[in-house]
Amino acid sequence: MNIAIIGAGYVGLPLAIAFSKNYQVVCYDVNIKRIKALKKGNDYNKQHNKKEIQKKKLIFTDDSNLLKNKDIYIITVPTPINLSNQPDLRMLERASVLVGSLIKKNSIIIYESTTYPGCTEEFCIPLLEKNSLLLHEKDFFVTYSPERVNPGDKINTLNSITKIVGANNPKILNKVKKLYLTICKSVYCVNSIKIAESAKVIENTQRDINIALVNELSVLFHKLKIPTNEVLKAAATKWNFHYYKPGLVGGHCISVDPYYLAHKAKQYNYFPQLILSGRRFNESMGKYIAMQTKLLLSQQNIPLNKAKIAILGFSFKENIPDFRNTKVIQIIKKLQEQKAKVEVFDNFVSIQEVKKEYGISVKKLKNVNKYAYDAIILAVSHKNFIKNLNYYNSWFKDKNKKVMIDVKNIFLKKNLIKNNYLFFQL
């Protein structure tokens, strides 16, 4: 059996590495720079090392001719949203058209890209049929197995998770189940593609709503002058309390999947209340943090248009270079709108890629200017930011006017007070 994987990113690469232990694998991506790096054993996402990448049975390519006549095609391309928060299926469309032009009789196509319920059957399969001139369920077969990749997570990896597989054909479902059992701890089968699609999209929608709740509680408790983190710790002593932390909700899953589900709901004239209200609240948190920064600076008699602010972190979560849908950009834009001078520090992200995508100049931590800032916003808890407060004391222009916005609740309140900080914590 030979396998072609379309997409060499956070989802496709670990699949390619895992399957290449037992099968011949060709991993394809349109990003030539990415393919060249992988051929040299370099994963700039920093999830896999050279030894893992350079396998005898694994070929990386940007040449689609090498994908012809494979037994299995696994599509792992990104499915983002556009500026109107609608599904952007352009990459999924291109991948489906490409695979359709390559498949042979009895090929199995597995979609792992996150979609809304019905997308695979209503959008993808017609593209496969049109470009292959073959018929689904007669000449080729399609299953859906949603990705469960969590960048930076070294515990819940591909070989340790339960993989969902959904198909409308029981025989093909069993065949794909056996395939995934060669790389995953267990496989949970469902008897339709739509069930598998729905399970994926609600996993992250549930998390989004729960984080929205604790974000709203954080706003409320701040007004009541009650520390949110202490409230949550106390509540977590109850056996059925689910512990979530407030914060910025970015990335390629939690901040995107609810919009996919809402898109499908609206096609059926149902307008989801809770799903979209939770999404709106989480989207407002960057603005809220910027406003708290402005308020604390005003208490120090420093107007925002005269302030210089250091922002620590730009990726969407700690200790990874992935900045897709980062909400730190909301803080930056809101502060810059009011003429604040902002400097951003992050040792993990690609400085060139951030500049290209957002026009933001990110610096390495070693390039920080001492005695230059009026406020620090610790937005992402990268490991190299978790330091003693004495480290940050020397960053400020005035040792008697130190503002710390601790988004990730890294510092103890008593230590902030002891070091004479005016501070805000979610």
N, C-alpha and C positions, 0 to 999 in steps of 0.2 A: 504494500500500500504506500502511495506517495501523496504528500500533502502540500498544498499551496496556501500560504497565509498572506492576506492582502492587508497591509498596514503593519509597520514595524515600530509602533509606539509603545506606550505603557501596557497595552493589552496584547498586541501581536508578538512582541519580542519574547516575553516569558513563555507564551504558547509555543513559539518556534523552538526555543531552547529545550523545553520539556519534551515535545514530541520527537525532536531529533535524536533522542536517546534510543528510540525504537524504530523510527521511520525516516525515510528520505524527505526532507523539508526544504521548500523554497520559500523564502520570506521576501515579499515584494513591497516596495514603497516608492512613491513618486518623488520623494525628497532625496535628491541625489547626494546632498551633503550628509544626510543621515546614513544612507547606504554605504558611502565611502568610509565613514567613521566605523560602522559596524564591521565592515570587511577587515579593518585594522584591529578589531577587538575592543573598540571604544564606544561605550554607551554614555552619551552626554546627559542622559536622564539619571545617571548614577545609581541605577537599580541592579546592574549586573556587571561582573568583572570579565576580564579578557579570557580567562580560562573557561567560563561558562559560555561565552559567545562563540568562540572559535571551535566548533564541532565539525567532525568529518562529514556528517550527514546533513549539515545545515549550510544552505547557500543564500546569501543576501544579494538582491538584484533590483535594478530599476528597469530591467528589460522584460516586458510582458511576454515576449516569445518563450521565455523559460517557464511560463505557467501553463502551457498547453497540455491538454490531455491528462490532467491529474485526477486521482480518485476522489480526493476531498479538497474543497475550497473553504477556507474559513475567513470571513470578512470581519475586520476589526477596526474599520476606519472611524474617525471621530464623527459624532453627531451633535454639533453645537446648536446654539440659537442665534438668530439674527438680531439686529438692533431693535426690532419690534417684539422681541421675546417669543418669536415663532420658530418652530423647528427648521433648521437649515439642513436639508437633506442632499445638498449638492455632492458631497463626497460619497455618500451612500449610493447616490444615483450613478456616479462615475464608476464606482466599484462594481455595481450590479451590471452595468453595461459591459464593462471589461470582462467580468467573469462569464457573462452570457456569451460573449464571443469566443470563449476558450473551452467551455465544458464539452464533455463527450457524453455518450449514452451511459446512463447509470451513475454519473457523477453525483456526489452529495455536496450540497452547499450549506454551510453552517454560518448563520449570522450571529455575531456577538455584540455588535454595535447596539447601543441603547436606542430604543424607538418607542413610539406609542403603540397601544394595542391595535393590531390590524395592519400596521405598516408593512410588515414582511409580506403578507399575502396580497395586500391591495396596491402596494407601491413597488416592492422589490421583485416579486415573482413575475409580474407582467414584463418587466425589463429583461429578466433572464430569458423568458420565452421569446420575446421579440428579437433579441440579439443572438439567440442560439438556433432559432427555428425548431426548437424541441418543445415537448409538452411536459409540464410539471406533473408529477406522480405517474407518468408513463415512461418518459425518457430520462428524467433527472428528478432529484428529490431535495427538499429543503427542510432544515430544522433550525431551531433557534435556541441558543445557549448563552444567556446573558453573562457578560463579564462581571467579575467581582473583584477587580483590582483596586487596591488601596495603596497609592504611592507612599513609599516610606515605611510601610508596615512590614516588619520582618517576621511576624508571627502568623498572620492570616494570609499565607502565600498560596499560590496555585495548587501545590501538592497537599495542602492541609485543609482546604475548604470543601464544602459540599457544592457541587456544580449542578445547576438546573439544566435539564434538556427537555425541550418541548418539540413534538412533531405530531402531525395528523396521521401518519402512517406507522402502525405499531412495529412492523418489521424494521423499518429504518430507524425508529426511535431506539430499539434495542441495539442496533448496530452502532449507533453514535454513542450510546451509553457505554458500551464496551470500549470504544475508542477513548473516551474521556477517563475511564477507570484506569487506563495505563498511566495517567499523569495526576489524577486527583484522588483524594482520600475517599470520597463517596460521590455518587450521582443520584439526584432526585429527578425522576421522570414525571412529566405531565403530558396528558394526551392531546394537547393542542398547542399550536404556536402562540396563539393569543394569550393563553394562561401564562406561558413563560414570559412573554413581553410584559404582561401586566404585573407579574411578580417583581420583575426588575424595577419597573418604574415606581412602584409603591414603596420599595425598600428605602429609597432616598427621599421620597415625598414624606414618608413618616418621620425621618430624621429632620427634615427641613421644618416641619410643623412643630416638632418638639423643641428644636433650637429657637424657633420664633417665640415660643411660649417663655422660655427662660430669658430670652432677650427682652421681652416685654416686662417680665418680672424684675429684671435688672434695672430697667428704666424707672419702674415704680419704686423699688426699694431704695434707689439712689435719692429720689425725692423724699422718701421717708427717713433718710439717713440711717439705713440698715444695710450692713454688708451682705451682698447677695451670696458670695461664696460660703459664708458661714451659715446662712439660711439653708442653702442646698446641702451642705454637709450634714446639718441636723436632720433635714427631711429624709436624707438617704439612709438613716438608721432604720426606717420602716422597710419591712421585707419586700413590699411591692412598689416601692418608689423607684422610678427610672431616672438615673442621674445623667443630666445633660448640662454642659457648661455654656454660658452665653459667649457670643463672639461674632466675628465676621464669617459669613457663609459664602465661600467661593468654590472654585474648582469646576471640574467637568461633569460632576454627577449631581450633588445635592442642590446646587444652584441652577441646574438645567432641567433635570427630569420632571419636576412639577409642571413646568411649562409644556412639556410634551404631553402629559396626561390631560392638562387643561385644554390643550389644542384639540385633542380627540373628543373631550367632553362637549366642547362648543359645537362640534360637527353634529351632535345629537341634541342641540338646543338645551344643553345643561350647562349652567355657568357655576362652576365650583366656588363656593364661598370660602370655606376654611383653607383650602389649598392655596388660593391666590392671596388671601389676606395674610397668611403666614409668609408667603414669598415677598409680599410688599413690605412687611415689617423687617424681614431680614435685609432686604435691599436698602432700607433706611438707616442701617446701623453705621455706615461710613460717615454719613452726614451728621449723625448724632455724636459720634466721637470727635469730629471736627468742631462741632459746637461746644462740646465740653472743654476742648482745648482753648477755644476763644474765651470762654467764661473764666477759666483759671488764669489765663494771661491778663485779662482785664482786672482781676483782683490784685495783680502785681503792677497795675498801671502800665501795662505794655499793650498797645493797640496791635491788632493782628497785622496791619500793613507795615509795622515796624519790627515785627518778630521774625526770628530765624529759628526754624524748627527742624530737628533731626527725626526722621522716621526710620525705625528699625524693622526691616523685613518688607519684601515685596511679593514673595510667592504666596500661594493661597493657603498653605499650611507649613508646619515647621519641618526643617531639615530636608527639603526637597527643592529642586530647581523649577518645578512646575508652577507657572504663574497664570494659567488659564482661568479666566473669570475672577482674578484676584479682586477683592473688594478694598484693598489698600489704595487702589487708584481713586476710589471715591473720596477718601480722606484727603489725598493729595490735591485733587481738583477743587474740592470745596475750600481748602485753605488758600490755594493759589487764586481762586476767584476773588478773594478778599485781600489779595496782594501780599500774602505772607511769603517769605522766602523759605523754601523747603529743600532739604537734602535727604536723599534716600540711601540706606545702606543695606546690602544683602550680599553675602559671600556665596550663596548657592545659585542664584539665577544667572542666566547669560546676560551680561551687560549689553551686548550687541543686539540680542533678540528683544529685550525690553525696550531699547531705544527704537528699534524698527517698528514694534507693535504699538507702543504708547507715546513715543517721543519723550520718555522720561530717562534722565541720566542717573543711573544707579552707581554707587561707589562701593568699594570694598571697605570693610571695617577699619583696616589699617590706615585708610586715607581720611579718617575723621579729623576735624579741626578742634583742638582743645580751646576752652574758654571762648566759644563762639556762639552758643545756642541759648535761647530763652526757654525752650521746651523740648522734651523728648517724648516721642510716641512709640512705645514698644508694641508694634502691631502683630508681629509673628514671633513665636517663641523658639527661634533657632537656638541650637545648643551654644553657639558662640556669643549669644546675647545674654545668657543667664550667668551674670557675674555679680560680685559684691557691689553694693551701691557706691562704695568708695571709687570704683572704676568710673562711674558716671558723674561723680561730683565735679570732676575737672573739666567736664564738657561745657559747663555753664559760664556765661558772661559774668554773671553776678552770683556769688555764692549765697546771697541772701534772697535770691529770686529764682527758685528752681521749681519748674513745673514738670511733673512726670505723669503721662497718660499710660497706664499699665493695662492695656487691652486684655492681655492674657493672664492677669492676676498672678504675676510671677513673684512679686516682692511682698514681704510681710508688711502689714500696715504699720506695725510698731517700728520697723526699721525705716520706713519712709518718714514717719514723724520724727524719729531720732535724728535723721539726716536733714531735717528742716525742709522737706519737700511739701509743696502744695500739689496734691495728687488726685487722680481719678482712676477708679478701677471698675471694670464691668462686673 
